[in-house]
């Protein structure tokens, strides 16, 4: 008499045996992904929220910018002023409670940058660019997300200007000794 009491694996049991480890593997892969890129994911959601709020406040609307610069409607100036007050309060609280960075856990450092010679010129150029394009660097991604094609040209200008600044700074740093002799 042979012992046929061994459980036979049915096709259904076989599928379950292969499905559960695969499901566990996918779950662990997703957890590892979210853990490894948590700062990027938090930044992405924060950026999307920021863009949405700027859009709702009118910061991505050309007419609001024009009206602000012509001193006809100060809605956008009130939004900017409110943002400055909230930022000042936030920095004050961060300094007071000596907050650590989310990703690294290191203390947040609030070192004042020294005055640079080209600061006034740079601020003047920034203001001209803002008035000409009706957008600042923060609003450009939100404008592109809204489908405003002109913001793509503004983004191109921002990238080219940033690259030119970096090239110029590198040139000056590498050739400083040639100018001092």
BADRENKE-672122 format. One line per field, with one value per residue (C-alpha): residue number from 1; residue in one letter; x, y, z. Coordinates in steps of 0.1 Angstrom, whole numbers, plus 5000, padded with zeros to 4 digits. Layout:
nr: (NUM  ...);
rest: (a  ...);
east: (X  ...);
north: (Y  ...);
up: (Z  ...);
***
This chain:
nr: (1  2  3  4  5  6  7  8  9  10  11  12  13  14  15  16  17  18  19  20  21  22  23  24  25  26  27  28  29  30  31  32  33  34  35  36  37  38  39  40  41  42  43  44  45  46  47  48  49  50  51  52  53  54  55  56  57  58  59  60  61  62  63  64  65  66  67  68  69  70  71  72  73  74  75  76  77  78  79  80  81  82  83  84  85  86  87  88  89  90  91  92  93  94  95  96  97  98  99  100  101  102  103  104  105  106  107  108  109  110  111  112  113  114  115  116  117  118  119  120  121  122  123  124  125  126  127  128  129  130  131  132  133  134  135  136  137  138  139  140  141  142  143  144  145  146  147  148  149  150  151  152  153  154  155  156  157  158  159  160  161  162  163  164  165  166  167  168  169  170  171  172  173  174  175  176  177  178  179  180  181);
rest: (x  x  x  x  x  x  x  x  x  x  x  x  x  x  x  x  x  x  x  x  x  x  x  x  x  x  x  x  x  x  x  x  x  x  x  x  x  x  x  x  x  x  x  x  x  x  x  x  x  x  x  x  x  x  x  x  x  x  x  x  x  x  x  x  x  x  x  x  x  x  x  x  x  x  x  x  x  x  x  x  x  x  x  x  x  x  x  x  x  x  x  x  x  x  x  x  x  x  x  x  x  x  x  x  x  x  x  x  x  x  x  x  x  x  x  x  x  x  x  x  x  x  x  x  x  x  x  x  x  x  x  x  x  x  x  x  x  x  x  x  x  x  x  x  x  x  x  x  x  x  x  x  x  x  x  x  x  x  x  x  x  x  x  x  x  x  x  x  x  x  x  x  x  x  x  x  x  x  x  x  x);
east: (5000  5015  5012  4993  4984  5008  4991  4990  4996  4968  4972  4955  4979  5008  4997  4993  5028  5043  5020  5027  5065  5062  5037  5061  5090  5070  5059  5095  5107  5081  5090  5127  5119  5099  5125  5154  5136  5115  5131  5124  5089  5082  5097  5076  5044  5054  5063  5030  5011  5032  5024  4987  4986  5005  4980  4950  4966  4970  5008  5007  4983  5000  4972  4978  5016  5009  4983  5008  5036  5012  4999  4964  4956  4977  4964  4996  5016  4995  5002  5039  5038  5020  5046  5074  5057  5051  5087  5101  5080  5090  5128  5124  5107  5133  5161  5144  5138  5171  5154  5173  5171  5145  5168  5202  5193  5219  5212  5200  5226  5215  5247  5243  5259  5283  5273  5285  5294  5270  5240  5223  5228  5216  5184  5178  5181  5159  5132  5134  5131  5101  5084  5091  5079  5053  5069  5096  5116  5091  5061  5075  5069  5033  5027  5041  5018  4989  4998  5011  5036  5054  5067  5088  5108  5111  5124  5149  5161  5165  5185  5207  5212  5221  5246  5261  5265  5283  5306  5314  5322  5344  5362  5368  5380  5404  5418  5419  5456  5460  5440  5459  5494);
north: (5000  5033  5064  5088  5111  5137  5169  5174  5210  5222  5249  5274  5268  5270  5305  5317  5304  5324  5355  5362  5365  5387  5409  5411  5420  5448  5461  5462  5478  5506  5511  5513  5538  5561  5559  5567  5595  5608  5643  5645  5633  5658  5685  5676  5677  5709  5725  5714  5729  5761  5764  5758  5785  5810  5803  5808  5840  5854  5854  5835  5860  5886  5912  5911  5918  5946  5962  5959  5976  6003  6007  6001  5969  5959  5924  5908  5932  5921  5885  5892  5912  5884  5859  5881  5883  5845  5839  5862  5845  5811  5819  5834  5802  5780  5800  5800  5763  5753  5731  5703  5695  5668  5648  5650  5657  5684  5718  5744  5771  5808  5825  5860  5864  5893  5922  5917  5945  5934  5930  5962  5957  5921  5932  5959  5933  5909  5937  5945  5908  5905  5935  5924  5888  5893  5863  5856  5824  5809  5814  5801  5764  5771  5792  5763  5739  5762  5760  5795  5790  5823  5810  5785  5814  5829  5796  5794  5830  5820  5789  5808  5837  5813  5795  5828  5838  5806  5808  5845  5837  5808  5830  5857  5832  5815  5848  5869  5867  5880  5912  5919  5919);
up: (5000  4990  5010  4988  5016  5003  4994  4957  4947  4926  4900  4923  4952  4928  4916  4952  4961  4932  4937  4974  4971  4940  4958  4988  4965  4948  4982  4995  4963  4966  5003  4994  4966  4988  5016  4993  4975  5003  5001  4964  4968  4996  4975  4945  4965  4982  4948  4933  4963  4960  4923  4929  4956  4934  4905  4928  4942  4907  4906  4872  4856  4833  4840  4878  4872  4848  4872  4901  4882  4870  4906  4895  4915  4945  4950  4939  4961  4991  4983  4981  5013  5031  5018  5032  5066  5067  5057  5083  5110  5097  5098  5133  5146  5128  5145  5179  5180  5163  5138  5120  5083  5074  5051  5068  5104  5107  5123  5098  5095  5090  5079  5064  5030  5026  5003  4968  4944  4916  4939  4930  4893  4895  4914  4888  4860  4879  4882  4845  4836  4859  4844  4808  4813  4841  4859  4884  4885  4910  4889  4856  4863  4874  4842  4821  4840  4831  4795  4790  4761  4766  4800  4780  4766  4800  4813  4784  4793  4830  4821  4796  4821  4849  4826  4815  4851  4860  4829  4837  4874  4864  4838  4864  4891  4867  4853  4884  4886  4851  4859  4892  4876);
***
